[in-house]
Amino acid sequence: MLFARVTGNVVCTRKDDKLVGTKLLMVQPVGLDDKPRGNTLVGVDSVGAGIGELVLLVQGSSARQTSKTENTPVDCTVFAIVDTIEKDGKVVFKKSSDKME
């Protein structure tokens, strides 16, 4: 699992039949410092995430384990929108302020 920021939408007018009706998002993996880590990815949105939100994503065969991606040709799925992150007893992220502290 990785933290990532949603940076955009990907629109495909033609795609595999198993992906029809899915929303594709551009996501940038980030660390707890909210700085980019690695390359931008395209993931299937299984939770209704929006641009700018901090999300959790999963890659590989695990990306095909959500109810929306089961048996589909995907390698990256956004499966959660982060509300709060607590580290060492201290809140380091809160969705209401939408920034790492």
C-alpha positions as CSV (number, residue, x, y, z in Angstrom):
1,M,0.0,0.0,0.0
2,L,1.2,3.5,-0.8
3,F,0.1,7.0,0.1
4,A,-0.6,9.1,-3.1
5,R,-2.2,12.4,-4.1
6,V,-4.8,12.4,-6.8
7,T,-3.4,14.8,-9.5
8,G,-5.8,14.3,-12.4
9,N,-8.3,12.3,-14.3
10,V,-7.7,10.0,-17.3
11,V,-10.4,9.8,-19.9
12,C,-10.4,6.9,-22.4
13,T,-13.2,6.7,-24.9
14,R,-12.2,3.2,-25.9
15,K,-11.1,0.6,-23.3
16,D,-11.3,-3.0,-22.5
17,D,-14.9,-4.1,-21.9
18,K,-14.1,-5.0,-18.2
19,L,-13.1,-1.4,-17.6
20,V,-16.2,0.3,-19.0
21,G,-17.8,2.4,-16.3
22,T,-14.6,2.7,-14.3
23,K,-13.0,6.1,-13.4
24,L,-9.2,6.3,-14.0
25,L,-7.1,8.7,-11.9
26,M,-3.6,10.0,-12.1
27,V,-2.0,9.5,-8.8
28,Q,1.4,10.7,-7.5
29,P,2.9,8.5,-4.7
30,V,4.0,10.7,-1.7
31,G,5.8,10.2,1.6
32,L,4.6,11.4,5.0
33,D,6.3,14.7,4.2
34,D,3.8,15.0,1.3
35,K,6.7,15.1,-1.2
36,P,6.5,13.0,-4.4
37,R,8.0,9.6,-4.3
38,G,8.5,7.9,-7.7
39,N,6.6,8.1,-10.9
40,T,3.0,9.2,-11.5
41,L,0.7,6.2,-11.9
42,V,-2.8,5.6,-13.4
43,G,-5.2,3.8,-11.1
44,V,-8.7,2.6,-11.1
45,D,-10.8,4.6,-8.6
46,S,-12.9,2.2,-6.4
47,V,-13.9,4.8,-3.8
48,G,-14.9,8.1,-5.5
49,A,-11.7,10.0,-4.8
50,G,-11.2,13.5,-6.2
51,I,-8.4,15.7,-7.4
52,G,-6.1,16.8,-4.5
53,E,-7.2,14.1,-2.1
54,L,-4.7,11.9,-0.2
55,V,-5.5,8.3,-0.9
56,L,-4.2,4.8,-0.4
57,L,-3.4,2.7,-3.5
58,V,-2.4,-0.8,-4.1
59,Q,-0.5,-2.3,-7.0
60,G,0.0,-5.7,-8.6
61,S,-2.3,-8.6,-8.1
62,S,-3.8,-6.9,-5.0
63,A,-5.2,-4.2,-7.3
64,R,-7.6,-6.8,-8.7
65,Q,-9.1,-7.6,-5.2
66,T,-11.7,-4.9,-4.8
67,S,-15.3,-5.4,-5.7
68,K,-14.9,-3.0,-8.7
69,T,-11.7,-4.5,-10.1
70,E,-12.1,-8.2,-9.6
71,N,-10.9,-10.1,-12.7
72,T,-10.0,-6.9,-14.5
73,P,-6.8,-6.0,-16.3
74,V,-5.5,-3.5,-13.7
75,D,-2.2,-3.0,-11.9
76,C,-3.1,0.0,-9.6
77,T,-6.2,0.7,-7.6
78,V,-7.2,3.6,-5.4
79,F,-9.1,1.8,-2.6
80,A,-9.3,4.3,0.3
81,I,-9.4,8.1,1.0
82,V,-7.3,9.0,4.0
83,D,-9.0,10.9,6.8
84,T,-6.3,10.9,9.5
85,I,-2.7,9.6,9.9
86,E,-1.3,9.1,13.4
87,K,2.4,8.4,13.9
88,D,4.1,7.8,17.2
89,G,1.0,9.1,19.0
90,K,0.8,12.3,17.1
91,V,-1.7,13.2,14.3
92,V,0.5,14.0,11.3
93,F,-2.3,14.4,8.7
94,K,-6.0,15.4,9.0
95,K,-8.3,15.6,6.0
96,S,-10.0,18.7,7.3
97,S,-6.8,20.6,7.0
98,D,-5.6,18.4,4.1
99,K,-1.9,18.8,4.8
100,M,0.9,16.9,6.4
101,E,1.9,18.4,9.8
